[in-house]
């Protein structure tokens, strides 16, 4: 199986792990950073960092961040790259 939505509290990965069903996840296991199943995801922090560096390298000095609420794990991950 490929689990494609790994939002916090999603029961799919746990259900599959309990039953020893092989699977991978597209999206990091936000609720369990030490999860044993294989997963892939974009690196939002690194992507934003590259974008900011690109702008700074071109002489821009005032680079604003417009993102999600502070309660958003994904948003905070990306903001950390800013």
Beta strands, then each sheet from edge to edge (+ up, - down):
strand 1: 2-3
strand 2: 24-26
strand 3: 38-40
sheet 1: 1+ 2+ 3+
end
